[in-house]
């Protein structure tokens, strides 16, 4: 459930579970985000810190993107 996305979750868990969230990562961190050695295993909170991105805003955008995946699955 998108509501369960937190800063403690890893970037890999979120993008694997909800592929639409990749757009949020690209928007804020750039397209090179997915080739970074840290991507996949680092917590979202750490990624936001490293990119000087507001965690609460980022989580809100991830949840919005994840809802699109959930809606598509239930359609």
Secondary structure, 3 states (H helix, E strand, C coil): CHHHCCCCCEHHHHHHHCHHHHHHHHHHHCHHHHHCCCCCCCEHHHHHHHCCCCHHHHHHHHHHHHHHHHHHHHC
